Amino acid sequence: IQNYGKLHIISYFCLMNILLLCMGKTQEPYLREGILDYEKRLIRYVRFKRLELPDVKSTSSLSFNQIKEKEGNLLLKNVKVSDHLILFDEKGCAYSSKQMSYQIEQHLQRGTRDLVFAIGGSFGFSPDVINRANEMWSLSKLTFPHQLVRLLCVEQLYRCFTIIKGAASHHE
């Protein structure tokens, strides 16, 4: 944080929009409930929207690469040229919660208006999506079902904003 302090950063919260793009619907009720809970918490800090894109149909005759290509085209249709796109991918940079909050804080300081996070489908991202991305972040070296990653992502975004704000809920 620069010398002008956290108060200045917090005033920018309302100027940033965060969009979370996900492939397919969240099926499990317990995951939907957890995601909604953290979304309610998160919108106290920032404008947040989650968009679940429809699953690719008739995939039985398609290769993994063809599925990734179709998912990638659908995902890219929802990303504007001016958006800063961050992919959640196991090959991305691994951050602690505090480091991730610092990354978001840097976007706040730079005046990033639209931060778009994307969670790919089961087979990952197409080369076109990877080429369009501004950054790739990893939530863990562990492998998780992509629907569970949605909950982890929303919780971590909420945690990042509580860290930036200086809330006592984060312990190291």
LUMVO-388554 format. One record per atom (N, C-alpha, C): residue number from 0; chain; atom name; y, x, z. Coordinates in steps of 0.2 Angstrom, whole numbers. Example, Ala and Ser with C-alpha at 12.3 -4.5 7.8 and 13.67 -1.06 7.14 Angstrom:
<atoms>
ATOM    k  c   a      v      u      w
ATOM    0  A   N    -28     66     39
ATOM    0  A  CA    -22     62     39
ATOM    0  A   C    -16     66     39
ATOM    1  A   N    -11     64     35
ATOM    1  A  CA     -5     68     36
ATOM    1  A   C      0     64     39
</atoms>
This chain:
<atoms>
ATOM    k  c   a      v      u      w
ATOM    0  A   N     -6      4      0
ATOM    0  A  CA      0      0      0
ATOM    0  A   C      6      4      0
ATOM    1  A   N     11      3     -4
ATOM    1  A  CA     17      6     -4
ATOM    1  A   C     21      5      2
ATOM    2  A   N     27      9      2
ATOM    2  A  CA     31      8      8
ATOM    2  A   C     34      2      9
ATOM    3  A   N     34     -3      4
ATOM    3  A  CA     37     -9      5
ATOM    3  A   C     33    -14      9
ATOM    4  A   N     27    -12     11
ATOM    4  A  CA     23    -15     15
ATOM    4  A   C     19    -21     12
ATOM    5  A   N     14    -24     16
ATOM    5  A  CA     10    -29     14
ATOM    5  A   C     13    -36     13
ATOM    6  A   N     19    -37     16
ATOM    6  A  CA     22    -43     15
ATOM    6  A   C     24    -44      8
ATOM    7  A   N     26    -39      5
ATOM    7  A  CA     28    -39     -2
ATOM    7  A   C     22    -41     -7
ATOM    8  A   N     17    -38     -5
ATOM    8  A  CA     11    -39     -9
ATOM    8  A   C      8    -46     -8
ATOM    9  A   N      8    -49     -2
ATOM    9  A  CA      6    -55     -1
ATOM    9  A   C     10    -61     -5
ATOM   10  A   N     17    -59     -6
ATOM   10  A  CA     21    -64    -10
ATOM   10  A   C     19    -64    -17
ATOM   11  A   N     15    -59    -19
ATOM   11  A  CA     12    -59    -26
ATOM   11  A   C      6    -63    -27
ATOM   12  A   N      3    -65    -21
ATOM   12  A  CA     -4    -68    -22
ATOM   12  A   C     -3    -75    -26
ATOM   13  A   N      2    -78    -25
ATOM   13  A  CA      3    -85    -28
ATOM   13  A   C      4    -84    -36
ATOM   14  A   N      6    -78    -38
ATOM   14  A  CA      7    -77    -45
ATOM   14  A   C      1    -75    -49
ATOM   15  A   N     -4    -73    -45
ATOM   15  A  CA    -10    -70    -49
ATOM   15  A   C    -15    -76    -50
ATOM   16  A   N    -18    -76    -55
ATOM   16  A  CA    -24    -81    -57
ATOM   16  A   C    -30    -77    -57
ATOM   17  A   N    -35    -80    -54
ATOM   17  A  CA    -42    -77    -55
ATOM   17  A   C    -47    -82    -58
ATOM   18  A   N    -50    -80    -63
ATOM   18  A  CA    -55    -84    -66
ATOM   18  A   C    -62    -81    -65
ATOM   19  A   N    -67    -84    -63
ATOM   19  A  CA    -74    -82    -63
ATOM   19  A   C    -78    -85    -68
ATOM   20  A   N    -80    -82    -73
ATOM   20  A  CA    -84    -84    -79
ATOM   20  A   C    -91    -83    -77
ATOM   21  A   N    -96    -88    -78
ATOM   21  A  CA   -103    -88    -76
ATOM   21  A   C   -107    -91    -82
ATOM   22  A   N   -112    -88    -83
ATOM   22  A  CA   -117    -91    -88
ATOM   22  A   C   -121    -96    -85
ATOM   23  A   N   -121   -102    -87
ATOM   23  A  CA   -126   -108    -85
ATOM   23  A   C   -123   -111    -78
ATOM   24  A   N   -126   -116    -76
ATOM   24  A  CA   -125   -120    -70
ATOM   24  A   C   -128   -117    -64
ATOM   25  A   N   -125   -118    -58
ATOM   25  A  CA   -128   -115    -52
ATOM   25  A   C   -133   -121    -50
ATOM   26  A   N   -139   -119    -50
ATOM   26  A  CA   -144   -125    -49
ATOM   26  A   C   -145   -126    -42
ATOM   27  A   N   -146   -121    -37
ATOM   27  A  CA   -148   -122    -30
ATOM   27  A   C   -142   -125    -26
ATOM   28  A   N   -144   -131    -23
ATOM   28  A  CA   -139   -134    -19
ATOM   28  A   C   -136   -129    -13
ATOM   29  A   N   -140   -125    -10
ATOM   29  A  CA   -137   -120     -5
ATOM   29  A   C   -132   -115     -8
ATOM   30  A   N   -133   -113    -14
ATOM   30  A  CA   -129   -109    -17
ATOM   30  A   C   -122   -112    -19
ATOM   31  A   N   -123   -118    -22
ATOM   31  A  CA   -117   -122    -23
ATOM   31  A   C   -112   -123    -17
ATOM   32  A   N   -116   -125    -12
ATOM   32  A  CA   -112   -126     -5
ATOM   32  A   C   -108   -120     -3
ATOM   33  A   N   -112   -114     -3
ATOM   33  A  CA   -109   -108     -1
ATOM   33  A   C   -103   -106     -6
ATOM   34  A   N   -104   -107    -12
ATOM   34  A  CA    -99   -105    -17
ATOM   34  A   C    -93   -109    -16
ATOM   35  A   N    -94   -116    -15
ATOM   35  A  CA    -88   -120    -14
ATOM   35  A   C    -84   -119     -7
ATOM   36  A   N    -88   -117     -2
ATOM   36  A  CA    -85   -115      4
ATOM   36  A   C    -80   -109      3
ATOM   37  A   N    -83   -104      0
ATOM   37  A  CA    -79    -98     -1
ATOM   37  A   C    -73    -99     -6
ATOM   38  A   N    -74   -103    -11
ATOM   38  A  CA    -68   -105    -15
ATOM   38  A   C    -63   -109    -11
ATOM   39  A   N    -65   -113     -7
ATOM   39  A  CA    -59   -116     -2
ATOM   39  A   C    -56   -111      2
ATOM   40  A   N    -59   -106      4
ATOM   40  A  CA    -56   -101      8
ATOM   40  A   C    -51    -97      4
ATOM   41  A   N    -54    -95     -2
ATOM   41  A  CA    -50    -91     -7
ATOM   41  A   C    -44    -93     -9
ATOM   42  A   N    -44   -100    -11
ATOM   42  A  CA    -38   -103    -14
ATOM   42  A   C    -32   -103     -9
ATOM   43  A   N    -33   -101     -3
ATOM   43  A  CA    -27   -100      2
ATOM   43  A   C    -23    -94      0
ATOM   44  A   N    -26    -90     -4
ATOM   44  A  CA    -23    -83     -5
ATOM   44  A   C    -21    -83    -13
ATOM   45  A   N    -25    -86    -17
ATOM   45  A  CA    -24    -85    -24
ATOM   45  A   C    -26    -91    -28
ATOM   46  A   N    -23    -92    -34
ATOM   46  A  CA    -26    -97    -38
ATOM   46  A   C    -32    -95    -41
ATOM   47  A   N    -37    -99    -40
ATOM   47  A  CA    -44    -97    -42
ATOM   47  A   C    -48   -102    -45
ATOM   48  A   N    -51   -101    -51
ATOM   48  A  CA    -55   -106    -54
ATOM   48  A   C    -62   -102    -56
ATOM   49  A   N    -67   -106    -56
ATOM   49  A  CA    -74   -104    -58
ATOM   49  A   C    -76   -108    -64
ATOM   50  A   N    -78   -105    -69
ATOM   50  A  CA    -80   -109    -75
ATOM   50  A   C    -87   -107    -77
ATOM   51  A   N    -91   -112    -77
ATOM   51  A  CA    -99   -111    -78
ATOM   51  A   C   -100   -113    -85
ATOM   52  A   N   -101   -108    -89
ATOM   52  A  CA   -102   -109    -97
ATOM   52  A   C   -109   -112    -98
ATOM   53  A   N   -110   -116   -103
ATOM   53  A  CA   -116   -119   -104
ATOM   53  A   C   -122   -113   -106
ATOM   54  A   N   -128   -115   -104
ATOM   54  A  CA   -133   -110   -106
ATOM   54  A   C   -134   -110   -114
ATOM   55  A   N   -136   -105   -117
ATOM   55  A  CA   -138   -105   -124
ATOM   55  A   C   -144   -109   -125
ATOM   56  A   N   -144   -113   -130
ATOM   56  A  CA   -150   -117   -131
ATOM   56  A   C   -155   -114   -136
ATOM   57  A   N   -161   -117   -136
ATOM   57  A  CA   -166   -114   -140
ATOM   57  A   C   -167   -107   -140
ATOM   58  A   N   -169   -104   -135
ATOM   58  A  CA   -169    -97   -134
ATOM   58  A   C   -176    -94   -135
ATOM   59  A   N   -181    -98   -136
ATOM   59  A  CA   -188    -96   -136
ATOM   59  A   C   -189    -92   -142
ATOM   60  A   N   -186    -93   -148
ATOM   60  A  CA   -187    -89   -154
ATOM   60  A   C   -182    -83   -154
ATOM   61  A   N   -177    -82   -149
ATOM   61  A  CA   -172    -77   -150
ATOM   61  A   C   -174    -71   -145
ATOM   62  A   N   -172    -65   -148
ATOM   62  A  CA   -173    -59   -144
ATOM   62  A   C   -168    -58   -138
ATOM   63  A   N   -169    -54   -134
ATOM   63  A  CA   -164    -53   -128
ATOM   63  A   C   -157    -51   -131
ATOM   64  A   N   -157    -47   -136
ATOM   64  A  CA   -151    -45   -139
ATOM   64  A   C   -147    -51   -142
ATOM   65  A   N   -151    -55   -145
ATOM   65  A  CA   -148    -61   -148
ATOM   65  A   C   -145    -66   -143
ATOM   66  A   N   -149    -67   -138
ATOM   66  A  CA   -146    -71   -132
ATOM   66  A   C   -140    -68   -129
ATOM   67  A   N   -140    -62   -128
ATOM   67  A  CA   -134    -58   -126
ATOM   67  A   C   -128    -59   -130
ATOM   68  A   N   -129    -59   -137
ATOM   68  A  CA   -124    -60   -142
ATOM   68  A   C   -121    -67   -142
ATOM   69  A   N   -125    -72   -141
ATOM   69  A  CA   -123    -79   -141
ATOM   69  A   C   -119    -80   -134
ATOM   70  A   N   -122    -78   -129
ATOM   70  A  CA   -118    -78   -122
ATOM   70  A   C   -112    -75   -123
ATOM   71  A   N   -112    -69   -126
ATOM   71  A  CA   -106    -65   -126
ATOM   71  A   C   -100    -68   -130
ATOM   72  A   N   -102    -71   -136
ATOM   72  A  CA    -97    -75   -140
ATOM   72  A   C    -94    -81   -136
ATOM   73  A   N    -98    -84   -132
ATOM   73  A  CA    -96    -90   -128
ATOM   73  A   C    -91    -87   -123
ATOM   74  A   N    -93    -82   -119
ATOM   74  A  CA    -89    -79   -114
ATOM   74  A   C    -82    -77   -117
ATOM   75  A   N    -82    -73   -123
ATOM   75  A  CA    -76    -71   -125
ATOM   75  A   C    -71    -76   -128
ATOM   76  A   N    -74    -82   -130
ATOM   76  A  CA    -70    -88   -131
ATOM   76  A   C    -65    -90   -126
ATOM   77  A   N    -67    -88   -120
ATOM   77  A  CA    -64    -90   -114
ATOM   77  A   C    -59    -85   -111
ATOM   78  A   N    -59    -79   -114
ATOM   78  A  CA    -55    -73   -112
ATOM   78  A   C    -49    -73   -117
ATOM   79  A   N    -43    -73   -114
ATOM   79  A  CA    -37    -72   -118
ATOM   79  A   C    -35    -64   -119
ATOM   80  A   N    -31    -63   -124
ATOM   80  A  CA    -30    -56   -126
ATOM   80  A   C    -26    -53   -120
ATOM   81  A   N    -22    -57   -116
ATOM   81  A  CA    -18    -54   -110
ATOM   81  A   C    -22    -53   -104
ATOM   82  A   N    -28    -56   -104
ATOM   82  A  CA    -32    -56    -98
ATOM   82  A   C    -35    -49    -96
ATOM   83  A   N    -35    -47    -90
ATOM   83  A  CA    -38    -41    -88
ATOM   83  A   C    -45    -43    -86
ATOM   84  A   N    -50    -41    -90
ATOM   84  A  CA    -57    -43    -89
ATOM   84  A   C    -61    -38    -85
ATOM   85  A   N    -64    -40    -80
ATOM   85  A  CA    -69    -36    -76
ATOM   85  A   C    -76    -39    -76
ATOM   86  A   N    -80    -35    -78
ATOM   86  A  CA    -87    -37    -78
ATOM   86  A   C    -91    -35    -71
ATOM   87  A   N    -95    -40    -69
ATOM   87  A  CA    -99    -38    -63
ATOM   87  A   C   -106    -36    -66
ATOM   88  A   N   -107    -30    -66
ATOM   88  A  CA   -113    -27    -69
ATOM   88  A   C   -116    -21    -65
ATOM   89  A   N   -123    -21    -64
ATOM   89  A  CA   -126    -16    -60
ATOM   89  A   C   -124     -9    -62
ATOM   90  A   N   -122     -8    -69
ATOM   90  A  CA   -120     -1    -71
ATOM   90  A   C   -112      0    -69
ATOM   91  A   N   -109     -4    -66
ATOM   91  A  CA   -102     -3    -65
ATOM   91  A   C   -100      1    -59
ATOM   92  A   N    -94      2    -58
ATOM   92  A  CA    -92      6    -52
ATOM   92  A   C    -94      2    -45
ATOM   93  A   N    -97      6    -41
ATOM   93  A  CA    -99      3    -34
ATOM   93  A   C    -93      4    -29
ATOM   94  A   N    -91     -1    -26
ATOM   94  A  CA    -85     -1    -21
ATOM   94  A   C    -87     -4    -15
ATOM   95  A   N    -85     -1     -9
ATOM   95  A  CA    -85     -4     -3
ATOM   95  A   C    -81    -10     -3
ATOM   96  A   N    -81    -15      2
ATOM   96  A  CA    -76    -21      2
ATOM   96  A   C    -69    -18      2
ATOM   97  A   N    -68    -13      6
ATOM   97  A  CA    -61    -10      7
ATOM   97  A   C    -59     -7      0
ATOM   98  A   N    -63     -4     -3
ATOM   98  A  CA    -61     -1    -10
ATOM   98  A   C    -60     -6    -15
ATOM   99  A   N    -64    -11    -15
ATOM   99  A  CA    -63    -17    -20
ATOM   99  A   C    -56    -20    -18
ATOM  100  A   N    -55    -21    -12
ATOM  100  A  CA    -48    -24    -10
ATOM  100  A   C    -43    -20    -13
ATOM  101  A   N    -43    -13    -12
ATOM  101  A  CA    -38     -9    -15
ATOM  101  A   C    -37    -10    -22
ATOM  102  A   N    -43    -10    -26
ATOM  102  A  CA    -42    -11    -33
ATOM  102  A   C    -38    -18    -35
ATOM  103  A   N    -40    -23    -31
ATOM  103  A  CA    -36    -29    -32
ATOM  103  A   C    -29    -29    -30
ATOM  104  A   N    -28    -25    -25
ATOM  104  A  CA    -21    -24    -22
ATOM  104  A   C    -17    -20    -28
ATOM  105  A   N    -20    -15    -31
ATOM  105  A  CA    -17    -12    -37
ATOM  105  A   C    -15    -17    -42
ATOM  106  A   N    -19    -21    -44
ATOM  106  A  CA    -17    -26    -49
ATOM  106  A   C    -12    -31    -46
ATOM  107  A   N    -11    -32    -40
ATOM  107  A  CA     -6    -36    -37
ATOM  107  A   C      1    -32    -38
ATOM  108  A   N      0    -26    -37
ATOM  108  A  CA      6    -21    -37
ATOM  108  A   C      9    -21    -44
ATOM  109  A   N      4    -20    -49
ATOM  109  A  CA      6    -19    -56
ATOM  109  A   C      8    -26    -59
ATOM  110  A   N      7    -31    -55
ATOM  110  A  CA      9    -38    -58
ATOM  110  A   C      4    -41    -63
ATOM  111  A   N     -2    -39    -62
ATOM  111  A  CA     -7    -42    -66
ATOM  111  A   C     -7    -50    -65
ATOM  112  A   N     -6    -54    -70
ATOM  112  A  CA     -6    -61    -69
ATOM  112  A   C    -13    -64    -70
ATOM  113  A   N    -17    -62    -74
ATOM  113  A  CA    -23    -66    -75
ATOM  113  A   C    -29    -60    -75
ATOM  114  A   N    -33    -61    -69
ATOM  114  A  CA    -38    -57    -68
ATOM  114  A   C    -45    -61    -69
ATOM  115  A   N    -49    -59    -74
ATOM  115  A  CA    -55    -63    -76
ATOM  115  A   C    -61    -59    -74
ATOM  116  A   N    -65    -61    -70
ATOM  116  A  CA    -71    -58    -68
ATOM  116  A   C    -77    -62    -72
ATOM  117  A   N    -82    -58    -74
ATOM  117  A  CA    -87    -61    -78
ATOM  117  A   C    -94    -59    -75
ATOM  118  A   N    -98    -64    -74
ATOM  118  A  CA   -105    -63    -72
ATOM  118  A   C   -110    -65    -78
ATOM  119  A   N   -113    -60    -81
ATOM  119  A  CA   -117    -62    -87
ATOM  119  A   C   -124    -66    -85
ATOM  120  A   N   -127    -67    -90
ATOM  120  A  CA   -134    -70    -90
ATOM  120  A   C   -139    -65    -87
ATOM  121  A   N   -145    -68    -88
ATOM  121  A  CA   -151    -64    -85
ATOM  121  A   C   -152    -57    -89
ATOM  122  A   N   -150    -57    -95
ATOM  122  A  CA   -151    -51    -99
ATOM  122  A   C   -145    -46    -99
ATOM  123  A   N   -139    -48    -96
ATOM  123  A  CA   -133    -44    -96
ATOM  123  A   C   -128    -46   -101
ATOM  124  A   N   -124    -41   -103
ATOM  124  A  CA   -118    -42   -107
ATOM  124  A   C   -120    -39   -114
ATOM  125  A   N   -117    -42   -119
ATOM  125  A  CA   -117    -40   -126
ATOM  125  A   C   -113    -34   -127
ATOM  126  A   N   -114    -30   -132
ATOM  126  A  CA   -109    -24   -133
ATOM  126  A   C   -102    -26   -134
ATOM  127  A   N   -101    -32   -137
ATOM  127  A  CA    -94    -35   -139
ATOM  127  A   C    -91    -36   -132
ATOM  128  A   N    -94    -39   -127
ATOM  128  A  CA    -91    -40   -121
ATOM  128  A   C    -90    -34   -117
ATOM  129  A   N    -94    -29   -117
ATOM  129  A  CA    -93    -23   -114
ATOM  129  A   C    -87    -19   -117
ATOM  130  A   N    -87    -19   -123
ATOM  130  A  CA    -81    -16   -127
ATOM  130  A   C    -74    -20   -125
ATOM  131  A   N    -74    -26   -124
ATOM  131  A  CA    -68    -30   -122
ATOM  131  A   C    -66    -29   -115
ATOM  132  A   N    -71    -27   -111
ATOM  132  A  CA    -69    -27   -104
ATOM  132  A   C    -65    -21   -102
ATOM  133  A   N    -60    -22    -97
ATOM  133  A  CA    -56    -17    -95
ATOM  133  A   C    -59    -13    -89
ATOM  134  A   N    -64    -16    -86
ATOM  134  A  CA    -67    -13    -80
ATOM  134  A   C    -74    -16    -79
ATOM  135  A   N    -79    -12    -76
ATOM  135  A  CA    -85    -14    -74
ATOM  135  A   C    -86    -12    -67
ATOM  136  A   N    -87    -17    -63
ATOM  136  A  CA    -89    -16    -56
ATOM  136  A   C    -96    -18    -54
ATOM  137  A   N    -99    -15    -49
ATOM  137  A  CA   -105    -17    -47
ATOM  137  A   C   -105    -20    -40
ATOM  138  A   N   -108    -25    -38
ATOM  138  A  CA   -109    -28    -31
ATOM  138  A   C   -114    -24    -27
ATOM  139  A   N   -119    -21    -31
ATOM  139  A  CA   -124    -18    -27
ATOM  139  A   C   -128    -14    -32
ATOM  140  A   N   -132     -9    -30
ATOM  140  A  CA   -137     -6    -34
ATOM  140  A   C   -144    -10    -34
ATOM  141  A   N   -144    -15    -29
ATOM  141  A  CA   -150    -20    -29
ATOM  141  A   C   -149    -25    -35
ATOM  142  A   N   -155    -27    -37
ATOM  142  A  CA   -155    -33    -42
ATOM  142  A   C   -155    -39    -38
ATOM  143  A   N   -151    -44    -40
ATOM  143  A  CA   -150    -51    -38
ATOM  143  A   C   -151    -56    -43
ATOM  144  A   N   -153    -62    -42
ATOM  144  A  CA   -153    -67    -47
ATOM  144  A   C   -145    -68    -49
ATOM  145  A   N   -144    -69    -55
ATOM  145  A  CA   -137    -70    -57
ATOM  145  A   C   -133    -76    -54
ATOM  146  A   N   -137    -81    -51
ATOM  146  A  CA   -134    -87    -48
ATOM  146  A   C   -132    -85    -41
ATOM  147  A   N   -136    -80    -38
ATOM  147  A  CA   -134    -78    -31
ATOM  147  A   C   -128    -73    -31
ATOM  148  A   N   -127    -70    -37
ATOM  148  A  CA   -122    -65    -38
ATOM  148  A   C   -115    -69    -38
ATOM  149  A   N   -115    -75    -40
ATOM  149  A  CA   -109    -80    -40
ATOM  149  A   C   -107    -80    -33
ATOM  150  A   N   -111    -82    -28
ATOM  150  A  CA   -110    -83    -21
ATOM  150  A   C   -107    -76    -18
ATOM  151  A   N   -110    -70    -20
ATOM  151  A  CA   -108    -64    -17
ATOM  151  A   C   -101    -62    -20
ATOM  152  A   N   -100    -64    -26
ATOM  152  A  CA    -94    -62    -29
ATOM  152  A   C    -88    -66    -26
ATOM  153  A   N    -89    -72    -25
ATOM  153  A  CA    -84    -77    -22
ATOM  153  A   C    -82    -74    -15
ATOM  154  A   N    -88    -73    -11
ATOM  154  A  CA    -87    -71     -5
ATOM  154  A   C    -83    -64     -4
ATOM  155  A   N    -85    -59     -9
ATOM  155  A  CA    -81    -53     -9
ATOM  155  A   C    -74    -54    -11
ATOM  156  A   N    -73    -58    -16
ATOM  156  A  CA    -66    -59    -18
ATOM  156  A   C    -62    -62    -12
ATOM  157  A   N    -65    -66     -8
ATOM  157  A  CA    -62    -69     -2
ATOM  157  A   C    -61    -63      3
ATOM  158  A   N    -66    -59      4
ATOM  158  A  CA    -65    -54      9
ATOM  158  A   C    -60    -49      7
ATOM  159  A   N    -59    -48      0
ATOM  159  A  CA    -54    -43     -2
ATOM  159  A   C    -47    -46      0
ATOM  160  A   N    -46    -52     -1
ATOM  160  A  CA    -39    -55      1
ATOM  160  A   C    -38    -55      8
ATOM  161  A   N    -43    -56     12
ATOM  161  A  CA    -42    -55     19
ATOM  161  A   C    -41    -48     21
ATOM  162  A   N    -44    -43     18
ATOM  162  A  CA    -42    -36     20
ATOM  162  A   C    -35    -35     18
ATOM  163  A   N    -33    -37     12
ATOM  163  A  CA    -26    -35      9
ATOM  163  A   C    -21    -39     14
ATOM  164  A   N    -23    -45     17
ATOM  164  A  CA    -18    -48     21
ATOM  164  A   C    -18    -45     28
ATOM  165  A   N    -24    -41     30
ATOM  165  A  CA    -24    -38     36
ATOM  165  A   C    -27    -43     41
ATOM  166  A   N    -31    -48     39
ATOM  166  A  CA    -35    -52     44
ATOM  166  A   C    -40    -48     48
ATOM  167  A   N    -41    -51     54
ATOM  167  A  CA    -46    -47     58
ATOM  167  A   C    -53    -49     56
ATOM  168  A   N    -55    -53     51
ATOM  168  A  CA    -61    -55     50
ATOM  168  A   C    -66    -49     47
ATOM  169  A   N    -63    -44     44
ATOM  169  A  CA    -67    -38     41
ATOM  169  A   C    -67    -33     46
ATOM  170  A   N    -73    -31     48
ATOM  170  A  CA    -75    -25     52
ATOM  170  A   C    -78    -19     49
ATOM  171  A   N    -76    -13     51
ATOM  171  A  CA    -79     -8     48
ATOM  171  A   C    -83     -4     53
</atoms>
